[in-house]
Amino acid sequence: MSDSALTGLRVLDFSWVWAGPICTMLLADMGAEVIKIESNRRLDTSRIVPPFPDSVQEGVNSGGQYNTYNRNKKSCTLDLTKPEAVRIAMQLVKESDVVVENFSAGVMTRLGLDYDACRAIKPDIIYLSLSGYGATGPSSNFVSYGMQLQAFSGLASLTGYADGPPRNLGTPISDTVGGLSGALGILAALHHQHTTGEGQFVDVSQCEALVALCPEAVLDYILNGRVQEPAGNRDSSMAPHGVYRCKGENNWVAIAITTDEEWKALCETIGRPELPGNARFLDVGLRYQNQDELDRIISEWTVNHGDYEAMHILQGKGVPATAVLSNAQLVRDPHLVERGFNIEDNHPVTGKRTISGFSWHLSRTPGQVQCHAPLLGQHNEEVLCGLPGMSRERFKELVSSGVIY
């Protein structure tokens, strides 16, 4: 990856499941050498959970999520319950620029691999701890999954409908947002290190990363004492604002109107140019109050058009509208295809398949997928035999004794 932005950076990655691996995937995509420390004793959960390709036998090297989030990385297996394995890990710390972990609070301290231990042998190390609730505070020891984090962050209280219970999004967004926040924190710390030579501890809370997604609700309470409630697809500052059924099975188009110009353009496009003069729809406040009627009127037009068809007709008239894409549509959407977002990966176990690419495009140092996600322990010999004092004979002894496992 000689042409990538982070070429020459070495990251020692103790993370597992999703949040940490998403963070280090972003660094690896930008050219960092990421060495993932795993163990047969306790497998990375994402190796053994669906989806698996239907044509391939389930196994530790065929998990779809693992093989997506761990591309461009190397895999070494160490049984960190053994002191010798910890000593080897510390040798790797000495030769790394960044350490990443997302275990429960206290795990790395018990292993002897926490920030203080790593800083003692590598003073300028950048050490990311990516946890559910952060490294400090009364909730730092809580067990966290996506549902709890969406609930605790306030996001669930804003999702759903006014007459229903709080709802989670249909994806573990805390892992994605936490991974992005972790990568940003590392890049900021690297900039500081480049300027001053100092390393530092980077403490990222997935919960706090989610809170940052709800700034309007928090700000409204701080300024006005109002507690926002879920409003489904509606928005009090934009009307109409919703999704509308289209022709075909489970096809929808999303429409959001902000300005009077957009509202007039929508009305003309759907064949109802008289609506802007209707007393019930004179301004956004009135349109919001009468949105049930608006939704009925708009749906009468959208049901006669396909989702992409409606999108292109409305966008052609200056109306903000997009088809509601399914997962299947995302893979073949012409816009994403032309921009190269969906890329082909060739894995020795699962074969050729399409994976998601990069959400940014750098003109001089673009992200690259240079290699498939590693097989479990694939790089043990390559990485560990490069350590000082690690002869081939010593390597074989450590494999036999279960230290490298």
N, C-alpha and C positions, 0 to 999 in steps of 0.2 A: 504493500500500500504506500509506495514511495510518494505518490501525489496527493495523499490525504492530509487533512489538517492536523491530526494528532499523531502522526508518525513519530516514533521514538518514545512515546509515552507507554510505560508498563503499568498495568492495573492488576492487582492481586484481588481476585473476586471470590469472597466467601459466601456470596448471597445465593438465595435459592427462591423457588416458586416464581413470582412475577415481578414485584416492584423492583428488587435489586437487579435481577437479570435484564429488565427493560432499561434501567439506568446504564448498565455496562454495555448493553447492546448498542446504545446510542454512541458511546465512546468508541466501541469497536468499529462501528460503521464509519466513524471519522478517522480510523487508522490506528487507534491505540492497540497495543498488544494486551489482550485480556486473558489472564490465566485463571481459569475457574477451578477452585478447590472443591472437590466432591468426595463422596465416600460410598462404598458399597454397603457400609453399615447402616447408613440412613440416606436413602436416595433422595435427590431433589424431587419433590412432589410432582413437578411439571413433567418429569420423565415418564410418569406412570398413570397420568390421568388423560382422559379423552380431550380432543378428538385424535383417533388413530386412523390412518388410511385403511379403508375397507379391504384393500388388496394385500395388506401387509399384516403379519402376525404381531400382536401387541407385545411390546418389550421395552427395555430401558432406552433403546435408541430410536424408537419410532413415534414418540409422543409429538403431536403436532405443535403444541404450545412450546415445549422445550426447544424443538428444532427451529422455531421462528425466533424466539427471544435470545437464543444463544448462538446465532450465526456469528462467524468471524472470530470465535473464541477457541481457546485451547482448554483441554480437560485433564486435570491431574487428580488422582484419588489418594487421599491420605486419611488414615484412621486417627483423627485428632484426639481420641481418648487415650492414645499412647504418647508418652513424653517424647519419644524420638520423632514422631510425626510432627509434633508441635515445634521441635527444634528445626526440622526441615522447613516448616512454614515460616519460621522466623528468618531463616536464611533467604527465603524468597522475599520477605518483607524488605530486607536490606537492599535487595536489587530491584525494588519496585518504587514507583513514584506515588501510587495511590493504592489504598486498601478500601474495599467496600464490603460491608456486612449488613444483613437485615434480619438477624436472629432476634429472638425475644430478649428482653433486658436481662443482662447478667451472664448470658451464655459465653460471650467472648472473654469476659473477665475470668470466668471459671476455667476456660481453656488456656488462659495466660496469653491471650492474643488481643487484648483491648488496646485502646489508644495509648495509654501510658506505657504499656509494655512495648508497643511498636515504636513509639517516639524515643524510648530509651536507647534503641539500637539504630534508629533512623530518624534523627531530629527534624528533618524537613519533610517527613511523610505527611501526606494528605489522607485523612482517615474519615470516610463517610459511614455514619451510622444511620441507616434508613429504617425507621420503625413505625409502628402504628400511631403512637402518641408522643413520640419524642423520647430523648434519653433522660429527661428530668421531669419532675412534676408528679402529683399524686396519682395520675393514671398511667404513668410510664410502664408499670408492670402488667397492665391489662393485656389479655389475649385479644388479638384484633383480626377480624376478617372484613371483607368488603362491606357486608351488611352493617356491622357495628360502626365502621368508620363513616359510612354515609349517614347513619343515624346521628352519631355523636357530633358530626360536623355541621349539622343543621340542613344538609342538602336534602335528606329524605323528607323533612317537614315542608319543603317547598315543592315537592314532586307529587304528582297525582291530582286529584280533584277536590274541590272544596268540601264536598259531602262525604269524602272517604278518608281512609287512614293514610298516614305517610307511606310513601312508596320508594323503593330503590330503583335506580336505573338498571337497564338490562345488561349491564357489563360491570366488571369490578374496576370502576374508574379510579378508585383510590390507588391502585397499583400503577396505572398508567401515569396519573398526575404525580404520584410520589416518585416514580422513576424519572420523569422529566425534571422534577424539582431537584432530585439528587444529582443528575447530570449537570444542571445549571450551577448548583452549589460547588461541585468539583471544578468546573471551568472558572468560576470566580476565585476559588482558592488557588488554582494554578496560576492565574494572572497575578495574584498577590505574591505567590512564591517566586514567580519570574522577576518581580520587581524588588522583593526584599530578601529572598532566599529562605523565608519562613514557611514551614508547614503549618497545618492547623486541623482541628477537629471540626467536621461538618455534621451537624445534627439536624436531620430532616424528619419531620413528623408528617406522615401521610394525612392524618386528620387535619392538620393546619393547612396543608396543601389544598385540601378540599374546601376548607373554610374560605380560602382565597377565591374560590369559584362563586361565592355567594355575596359579593361586595354590596350589591344594591340593597339586599334585605338587611344586612348588618348595618349599613349606613342609614337606612330609613329608621331603624330602631334607635340608633345613637342620636340622630337629629330630631326625630319626631315622636319617639316612644311607640311607634307602630310595629306590631308583629305581623309580618306578612303570612298569608295562608296560601296553600297550593291553589292554582287557578287553571289546571289542565293545560291546554294549548293557548290560553288567552293571555293578553298583556294589556294592562289598563292604558298604556301610552300608545298602543298600536291596535287599530281595528279597521277591517277584519284581520284576524290573526289566528290561523288554524290550519288543519289538514282536511282535505276534501276528497271524497271518493271519486275515482275515475273509472272509465270503461275498462273492463277486464277483471280478472280475479285478484283481489287484494292489492289494487293499484291506487295510489294516492298522490296528491300534489299538495305541497305546503305553500301557503300564501301569507305574506305579512305586509301590511300597508302602513307607511309612516306619514307620508305627505299627502296634501290635497291633490297634487298632480298625479300621484300614483293611484289614488282612489278614483279620480276621474278616468284615468286610463283603464283601470280594471272594469269600471262600469261600462265604458264604451266597448271594450273587448268582449264582454259577455252579453252584449246586446241590451243593456239596461242604462242608457245614457241619462235617463231622467232621475236616477237615484240620488245624485249629489244635491238635487234641489228638494228632496223629500225631507220634511220637517224632522223625521226620526233619525236622519243621517247627516245632519248639517255639519257636525264637527266630530272629532275623534271620541269625545266623551259620550255623545249621543249614539254614535256607532257602537261603542263598547256596551252601552246599556241595552241596545237592541241587536246584539250580535246573534242571538238565536235566529232571528228573522233573516239577517244577513247570510248566515251559514246556509240556510235553506235556499236562498236565492242563488248563491254562488254554486252550490252543489247541483242545482238544476242544469248548470252549464258544464261543470267538470265531468259529470257522469256520462256525457256524450263524447268525451275525448280521452285518449290514452294518457298515461302519466307523463311520458316524454313529450307527447304532442302538446298537452296543455302547458307544460313548462316552456316549450319553445314559442308557442303562440303568445303567452303572457310576457315572457322576457322580451320578445320582439316588439312589444308595445310599452316597454319600460316598467313592467310590473314585477316586483320581486317574487319569484316563484321557482320552486325546484321540485322535481319528482322525489318521492320518498323511496330511496333505493333499498332494496333487500341485499343480503349478503351476496346472493348470486349476481345481482346487477352490478355490485361494486367491482367484481372481478373482471367484468367485460365492459364497463362504462367507457364510452369513447373518449371522454375528457381525461379520465385517469389513465387509460391506455396510451393516449398520445403523449402525456407527460411522463410516462415511464414509471408510474407509481407501483404498479404490479410487476414484479420481476420474477424470473425463473430461478429456482434453486435446485441443484442436483445432489441429492443425499444418497450415500451408498446403501442405505437400508430402505428408505421410502421412495427413492427414485426422483424423477423430475416432478416439480410441483410449483405452483404459484404462491409467492409470499408477498406481504406488504413491504413496500420500499421505504422511501425517505420523505418526510413531510417538509423538508427544506432542500433547496437546490443551490449549492455553492458553485459559482462560475469557475473558480480556479482550483478548488480542492473538493470535488464532489464526494458524497458518501459512496461507498462501494461495498458490495457483498463479494468478498474474495474467496470465501470458503464456507462450506456447510457447517451446521452445528456439530460439535465434536461427539464422537462415540465416547462412551464412558471410559475414562482413563486413557484415551487415545494418545495423549502427549506426555505420559509419565516419563518415558525414557528420554524423549527429546528435551524436556524442560529440566527434569531433576538431575540428569547426568551432566548438565551444564553448570551445576553448583560446585563451588570449591570443595574438594575432598570427596566428591561423589564418583567413585570409580564404577565401572560396569559390574565388577564383582560385588561391591558394596550395595549397588542398586538391586542386584539379584537377591542378596541376603535380606534386604528390607521387604522385598516382595514376598519372599518365603515366610518371613516372620509376621506378615500381615500389617506392617507399618504403612507400606504402600498398598492400599486395598480399596 
